[in-house]
Amino acid sequence: MANEQANANTEEQAQQQFVIQKIYCKDVSFETPNSPQIFTEKWEPELKVDLHTTVNPLADNVFDVVLSVTATVKVGDKTAFLAEVQQAGIFNISGFEKQQLDHMLGSYCPNLLFPYVREIISELVNKGGFMQLILQPVNFDAVYAQHLQQRQEATDESSDAVH
């Protein structure tokens, strides 16, 4: 009995597949709306980082995952710069249960894409004449868990409204 279960687990793992087909930059934007005056301001920046992930099925077991990151730095009430990057990847993912697949698309894939975003934003900011900006690591597992919780709360609220 134990051998049969071990064999079944081995077969399931052998059928699971995760392949990165392509990683590409989908969109990049860098704005410095208050330059050159912003360079004369006392540099006390406030950084705000927004991130969002979208998943687009392309074919059976093939997904386009887009990690969108916007880094906005303000000095007082003036925007010093705004850097927006949409980093994407095409992933072939098969043999996983729906919950595992959702986790891979919502956490694992964005985690793979984030270093590319960090590098692009760092280069844009540097070439824009500003001090180096290195985005801190993101716990995409926590972000994904928060998304699931928000989705569950929204489902609970809508079912409460029906009753």
C-alpha positions as CSV (number, residue, x, y, z in Angstrom):
1,M,0.0,0.0,0.0
2,A,2.8,2.4,0.9
3,N,4.7,1.5,-2.2
4,E,1.6,2.2,-4.4
5,Q,1.2,5.7,-2.8
6,A,4.9,6.4,-3.2
7,N,4.7,5.4,-6.9
8,A,1.6,7.6,-7.4
9,N,3.4,10.6,-5.9
10,T,6.5,9.9,-8.0
11,E,4.3,9.7,-11.2
12,E,2.5,12.9,-10.2
13,Q,5.8,14.8,-9.7
14,A,7.1,13.4,-13.0
15,Q,4.1,14.8,-14.8
16,Q,4.4,18.2,-13.2
17,Q,6.2,20.7,-15.5
18,F,7.3,24.3,-15.0
19,V,9.1,25.8,-17.9
20,I,10.1,29.5,-18.5
21,Q,9.5,30.1,-22.2
22,K,10.4,33.8,-22.3
23,I,11.0,36.7,-20.0
24,Y,10.5,40.1,-21.5
25,C,9.9,43.8,-20.6
26,K,6.4,44.7,-21.7
27,D,6.4,48.4,-20.9
28,V,8.7,50.9,-19.3
29,S,8.1,54.6,-18.3
30,F,10.2,57.1,-16.5
31,E,9.1,60.6,-15.7
32,T,10.7,63.5,-14.0
33,P,8.0,66.1,-14.0
34,N,9.8,68.6,-11.8
35,S,13.2,68.5,-13.3
36,P,15.6,70.3,-13.3
37,Q,14.2,72.3,-10.3
38,I,13.9,69.1,-8.2
39,F,17.7,68.8,-8.3
40,T,18.0,72.0,-6.3
41,E,15.6,70.8,-3.5
42,K,16.8,69.4,-0.2
43,W,16.8,65.7,-0.8
44,E,14.4,64.1,1.7
45,P,12.7,61.6,-0.6
46,E,9.6,59.6,0.2
47,L,9.3,56.4,-1.7
48,K,6.0,54.7,-2.6
49,V,6.0,51.3,-4.4
50,D,2.9,49.8,-5.9
51,L,2.8,46.4,-7.4
52,H,0.2,44.3,-9.2
53,T,0.2,41.0,-11.0
54,T,-2.0,39.9,-13.9
55,V,-2.2,36.5,-15.5
56,N,-3.3,35.9,-19.0
57,P,-3.8,32.4,-20.3
58,L,-2.3,32.0,-23.8
59,A,-3.0,28.3,-24.5
60,D,-3.5,25.1,-22.5
61,N,-1.0,25.2,-19.7
62,V,0.7,28.4,-21.1
63,F,0.4,31.6,-19.1
64,D,1.6,35.2,-19.6
65,V,2.3,36.7,-16.1
66,V,2.9,40.4,-15.9
67,L,4.4,42.0,-12.8
68,S,3.6,45.8,-12.8
69,V,5.7,47.9,-10.4
70,T,5.4,51.7,-10.0
71,A,8.0,53.5,-7.9
72,T,7.1,57.1,-7.1
73,V,9.5,59.3,-5.2
74,K,8.3,62.7,-3.8
75,V,10.3,65.4,-2.2
76,G,7.7,67.3,-0.1
77,D,4.7,67.7,-2.4
78,K,6.7,67.5,-5.6
79,T,7.2,64.3,-7.6
80,A,10.9,63.8,-8.2
81,F,10.4,60.8,-10.4
82,L,8.0,58.1,-11.4
83,A,9.3,54.8,-12.7
84,E,6.8,52.2,-14.1
85,V,7.8,48.8,-15.3
86,Q,5.8,45.9,-16.6
87,Q,8.0,42.8,-16.6
88,A,6.4,39.7,-18.0
89,G,7.1,36.1,-18.6
90,I,5.6,33.3,-20.5
91,F,5.4,30.1,-18.5
92,N,4.4,26.6,-19.4
93,I,2.9,25.0,-16.2
94,S,1.2,21.7,-16.2
95,G,0.4,18.8,-13.9
96,F,-0.5,20.9,-10.8
97,E,-3.7,21.0,-8.9
98,K,-5.6,24.3,-9.2
99,Q,-4.5,25.6,-5.8
100,Q,-0.9,24.9,-6.6
101,L,-1.2,26.4,-10.0
102,D,-2.8,29.6,-8.6
103,H,0.0,29.9,-6.1
104,M,2.7,29.5,-8.8
105,L,1.0,32.1,-11.0
106,G,0.3,34.5,-8.1
107,S,3.6,34.1,-6.1
108,Y,6.3,32.0,-7.7
109,C,6.2,33.6,-11.2
110,P,6.2,37.2,-9.9
111,N,9.1,36.3,-7.6
112,L,11.0,35.2,-10.6
113,L,10.2,38.4,-12.5
114,F,11.0,40.9,-9.6
115,P,14.8,40.9,-10.0
116,Y,14.4,42.1,-13.6
117,V,12.1,44.9,-12.4
118,R,14.6,45.9,-9.7
119,E,17.4,46.1,-12.2
120,I,15.4,48.2,-14.7
121,I,14.1,50.6,-12.1
122,S,17.6,51.0,-10.7
123,E,19.0,51.8,-14.1
124,L,16.2,54.2,-15.0
125,V,16.6,56.2,-11.8
126,N,20.4,56.3,-12.1
127,K,20.2,57.5,-15.8
128,G,17.6,60.1,-14.7
129,G,20.3,61.8,-12.6
130,F,19.0,60.5,-9.2
131,M,20.7,58.6,-6.4
132,Q,20.6,54.8,-6.7
133,L,17.3,53.2,-5.9
134,I,17.3,49.5,-4.9
135,L,13.9,48.1,-4.3
136,Q,13.8,45.9,-1.3
137,P,12.8,42.2,-1.6
138,V,9.1,41.5,-1.7
139,N,7.5,38.5,0.0
140,F,5.2,37.4,-2.8
141,D,3.8,34.6,-0.7
142,A,2.5,37.2,1.8
143,V,1.2,39.3,-1.1
144,Y,-0.6,36.3,-2.6
145,A,-2.0,35.3,0.9
146,Q,-3.4,38.8,1.3
147,H,-5.0,38.7,-2.1
148,L,-6.7,35.4,-1.3
149,Q,-7.9,36.9,2.0
150,Q,-9.3,40.0,0.2
151,R,-11.0,37.7,-2.4
152,Q,-12.5,35.6,0.4
153,E,-13.8,38.7,2.3
154,A,-15.3,40.0,-0.9
155,T,-17.0,36.6,-1.5
156,D,-18.3,36.6,2.1
157,E,-19.7,40.2,1.8
158,S,-21.5,39.4,-1.5
159,S,-23.0,36.2,-0.1
160,D,-24.1,38.2,3.0
161,A,-25.8,40.8,0.8
162,V,-27.7,38.0,-1.0
163,H,-29.2,36.6,2.2
